[in-house]
Amino acid sequence: MKILQPGHWLGRGSVLIEGFSLGKTVECDARVEQDEQGLIVNAILQFQDDTELKVGVRIASNDVGTYSMRIHAGAELFHGTAKLDSPPNLGLLWNESETVYVTFSLFTVAAGCGCRGFLRDGDTTYTWEIAFSLKQDVVKGDNVVSLRSRGRGPRKS
């Protein structure tokens, strides 16, 4: 899997509900880990109205060259398949009663990756767009020395 890498990812974007002119801002804090079977993603989505949604994702390669996916989003469980080795990176998921469908695409952006998708639940369609970047932890140490002068020094006339 080329586009998703283990690490701590931070995302920001918006969710738009069909029929509304303004979307809701959403922030995501996600941790991606790799094990023998594939990737595990644990994320918390925080919406602008202070609603929070915990999401757990399991991604594992299957025997036909794609990936099987399982997503727990709140009380809902989705299963599906995705193609994640090369562009276009696409996925399709559905709930157990097959009344809710989710499609998404992952793509590279300058600072990480982006995710666009649609969710259809009955008569309501949701669409989202989120940009993710890998969080860079700052490492501090007492043994770091700067060789560059911070001041400009005297000006020459």
Contacts in CASP RR format, 6 or more apart in sequence:
PFRMAT RR
TARGET T0000
AUTHOR 0000-0000-0000
METHOD contacts of the structure
MODEL  1
MKILQPGHWLGRGSVLIEGFSLGKTVECDARVEQDEQGLIVNAILQFQDD
TELKVGVRIASNDVGTYSMRIHAGAELFHGTAKLDSPPNLGLLWNESETV
YVTFSLFTVAAGCGCRGFLRDGDTTYTWEIAFSLKQDVVKGDNVVSLRSR
GRGPRKS
1 38 0 8 1.000
1 39 0 8 1.000
1 59 0 8 1.000
1 61 0 8 1.000
1 67 0 8 1.000
1 84 0 8 1.000
1 85 0 8 1.000
2 84 0 8 1.000
2 85 0 8 1.000
2 86 0 8 1.000
3 84 0 8 1.000
3 89 0 8 1.000
3 106 0 8 1.000
3 107 0 8 1.000
3 108 0 8 1.000
3 113 0 8 1.000
4 32 0 8 1.000
4 39 0 8 1.000
4 41 0 8 1.000
4 59 0 8 1.000
4 84 0 8 1.000
4 106 0 8 1.000
4 113 0 8 1.000
5 32 0 8 1.000
5 134 0 8 1.000
6 32 0 8 1.000
6 33 0 8 1.000
6 34 0 8 1.000
6 39 0 8 1.000
7 31 0 8 1.000
7 32 0 8 1.000
7 33 0 8 1.000
7 134 0 8 1.000
7 135 0 8 1.000
8 29 0 8 1.000
8 30 0 8 1.000
8 31 0 8 1.000
8 32 0 8 1.000
8 134 0 8 1.000
8 135 0 8 1.000
8 137 0 8 1.000
9 28 0 8 1.000
9 29 0 8 1.000
9 30 0 8 1.000
9 31 0 8 1.000
9 32 0 8 1.000
9 132 0 8 1.000
9 133 0 8 1.000
9 134 0 8 1.000
9 135 0 8 1.000
10 27 0 8 1.000
10 28 0 8 1.000
10 29 0 8 1.000
10 30 0 8 1.000
10 132 0 8 1.000
10 133 0 8 1.000
10 135 0 8 1.000
11 27 0 8 1.000
11 28 0 8 1.000
11 29 0 8 1.000
11 30 0 8 1.000
11 130 0 8 1.000
11 131 0 8 1.000
11 132 0 8 1.000
11 133 0 8 1.000
12 25 0 8 1.000
12 26 0 8 1.000
12 27 0 8 1.000
12 28 0 8 1.000
12 130 0 8 1.000
12 131 0 8 1.000
13 25 0 8 1.000
13 26 0 8 1.000
13 27 0 8 1.000
13 128 0 8 1.000
13 129 0 8 1.000
13 130 0 8 1.000
13 131 0 8 1.000
14 23 0 8 1.000
14 24 0 8 1.000
14 25 0 8 1.000
14 26 0 8 1.000
14 128 0 8 1.000
14 129 0 8 1.000
14 130 0 8 1.000
15 23 0 8 1.000
15 24 0 8 1.000
15 26 0 8 1.000
15 47 0 8 1.000
15 126 0 8 1.000
15 127 0 8 1.000
15 128 0 8 1.000
16 22 0 8 1.000
16 23 0 8 1.000
16 24 0 8 1.000
16 126 0 8 1.000
16 127 0 8 1.000
16 128 0 8 1.000
17 23 0 8 1.000
17 24 0 8 1.000
17 124 0 8 1.000
17 125 0 8 1.000
17 126 0 8 1.000
18 124 0 8 1.000
18 125 0 8 1.000
18 126 0 8 1.000
18 127 0 8 1.000
24 47 0 8 1.000
24 48 0 8 1.000
24 49 0 8 1.000
25 47 0 8 1.000
25 48 0 8 1.000
26 45 0 8 1.000
26 46 0 8 1.000
26 47 0 8 1.000
26 48 0 8 1.000
26 128 0 8 1.000
26 130 0 8 1.000
27 45 0 8 1.000
27 46 0 8 1.000
28 43 0 8 1.000
28 44 0 8 1.000
28 45 0 8 1.000
28 46 0 8 1.000
28 130 0 8 1.000
28 132 0 8 1.000
29 43 0 8 1.000
29 44 0 8 1.000
29 46 0 8 1.000
30 41 0 8 1.000
30 42 0 8 1.000
30 43 0 8 1.000
30 44 0 8 1.000
30 132 0 8 1.000
31 41 0 8 1.000
31 42 0 8 1.000
31 43 0 8 1.000
32 39 0 8 1.000
32 40 0 8 1.000
32 41 0 8 1.000
33 39 0 8 1.000
33 40 0 8 1.000
33 41 0 8 1.000
33 42 0 8 1.000
34 40 0 8 1.000
37 58 0 8 1.000
37 60 0 8 1.000
38 58 0 8 1.000
38 59 0 8 1.000
38 60 0 8 1.000
38 61 0 8 1.000
39 57 0 8 1.000
39 58 0 8 1.000
39 59 0 8 1.000
39 60 0 8 1.000
40 56 0 8 1.000
40 57 0 8 1.000
40 58 0 8 1.000
40 59 0 8 1.000
41 55 0 8 1.000
41 56 0 8 1.000
41 57 0 8 1.000
41 59 0 8 1.000
42 54 0 8 1.000
42 55 0 8 1.000
42 56 0 8 1.000
42 57 0 8 1.000
43 54 0 8 1.000
43 55 0 8 1.000
43 56 0 8 1.000
43 57 0 8 1.000
44 52 0 8 1.000
44 53 0 8 1.000
44 54 0 8 1.000
44 55 0 8 1.000
45 52 0 8 1.000
45 53 0 8 1.000
45 54 0 8 1.000
45 55 0 8 1.000
46 52 0 8 1.000
47 53 0 8 1.000
53 73 0 8 1.000
53 74 0 8 1.000
54 72 0 8 1.000
54 73 0 8 1.000
54 74 0 8 1.000
55 71 0 8 1.000
55 72 0 8 1.000
55 73 0 8 1.000
55 74 0 8 1.000
56 71 0 8 1.000
56 72 0 8 1.000
56 73 0 8 1.000
57 69 0 8 1.000
57 70 0 8 1.000
57 71 0 8 1.000
57 72 0 8 1.000
58 69 0 8 1.000
58 70 0 8 1.000
58 71 0 8 1.000
59 67 0 8 1.000
59 68 0 8 1.000
59 69 0 8 1.000
59 82 0 8 1.000
59 84 0 8 1.000
60 67 0 8 1.000
60 68 0 8 1.000
61 67 0 8 1.000
61 68 0 8 1.000
62 68 0 8 1.000
62 81 0 8 1.000
65 85 0 8 1.000
66 81 0 8 1.000
66 82 0 8 1.000
66 83 0 8 1.000
66 84 0 8 1.000
67 81 0 8 1.000
67 82 0 8 1.000
67 83 0 8 1.000
67 84 0 8 1.000
68 79 0 8 1.000
68 80 0 8 1.000
68 81 0 8 1.000
69 78 0 8 1.000
69 79 0 8 1.000
69 80 0 8 1.000
69 81 0 8 1.000
69 82 0 8 1.000
69 91 0 8 1.000
69 93 0 8 1.000
70 77 0 8 1.000
70 78 0 8 1.000
70 79 0 8 1.000
70 80 0 8 1.000
71 77 0 8 1.000
71 78 0 8 1.000
71 79 0 8 1.000
71 93 0 8 1.000
71 102 0 8 1.000
76 95 0 8 1.000
76 100 0 8 1.000
77 95 0 8 1.000
77 96 0 8 1.000
78 93 0 8 1.000
78 94 0 8 1.000
78 95 0 8 1.000
78 100 0 8 1.000
78 102 0 8 1.000
79 93 0 8 1.000
79 94 0 8 1.000
79 96 0 8 1.000
80 91 0 8 1.000
80 92 0 8 1.000
80 93 0 8 1.000
80 94 0 8 1.000
81 91 0 8 1.000
81 92 0 8 1.000
82 89 0 8 1.000
82 90 0 8 1.000
82 91 0 8 1.000
82 92 0 8 1.000
82 104 0 8 1.000
83 89 0 8 1.000
83 90 0 8 1.000
83 91 0 8 1.000
84 106 0 8 1.000
87 107 0 8 1.000
87 108 0 8 1.000
88 105 0 8 1.000
88 107 0 8 1.000
89 105 0 8 1.000
89 106 0 8 1.000
89 107 0 8 1.000
90 103 0 8 1.000
90 104 0 8 1.000
90 105 0 8 1.000
91 103 0 8 1.000
91 104 0 8 1.000
91 105 0 8 1.000
92 101 0 8 1.000
92 102 0 8 1.000
92 103 0 8 1.000
93 101 0 8 1.000
93 102 0 8 1.000
93 103 0 8 1.000
93 104 0 8 1.000
94 100 0 8 1.000
94 101 0 8 1.000
94 102 0 8 1.000
99 121 0 8 1.000
99 122 0 8 1.000
100 119 0 8 1.000
100 120 0 8 1.000
100 121 0 8 1.000
100 122 0 8 1.000
101 119 0 8 1.000
101 120 0 8 1.000
102 117 0 8 1.000
102 118 0 8 1.000
102 119 0 8 1.000
102 120 0 8 1.000
103 117 0 8 1.000
103 118 0 8 1.000
104 115 0 8 1.000
104 116 0 8 1.000
104 117 0 8 1.000
104 118 0 8 1.000
105 115 0 8 1.000
105 116 0 8 1.000
105 117 0 8 1.000
106 113 0 8 1.000
106 114 0 8 1.000
106 115 0 8 1.000
107 113 0 8 1.000
107 114 0 8 1.000
107 116 0 8 1.000
108 114 0 8 1.000
109 131 0 8 1.000
111 131 0 8 1.000
111 133 0 8 1.000
112 131 0 8 1.000
112 132 0 8 1.000
112 133 0 8 1.000
112 134 0 8 1.000
113 131 0 8 1.000
113 132 0 8 1.000
114 129 0 8 1.000
114 130 0 8 1.000
114 131 0 8 1.000
114 132 0 8 1.000
115 128 0 8 1.000
115 129 0 8 1.000
115 130 0 8 1.000
115 132 0 8 1.000
116 127 0 8 1.000
116 128 0 8 1.000
116 129 0 8 1.000
117 127 0 8 1.000
117 128 0 8 1.000
117 129 0 8 1.000
118 125 0 8 1.000
118 126 0 8 1.000
118 127 0 8 1.000
119 125 0 8 1.000
119 126 0 8 1.000
119 127 0 8 1.000
119 128 0 8 1.000
120 126 0 8 1.000
END
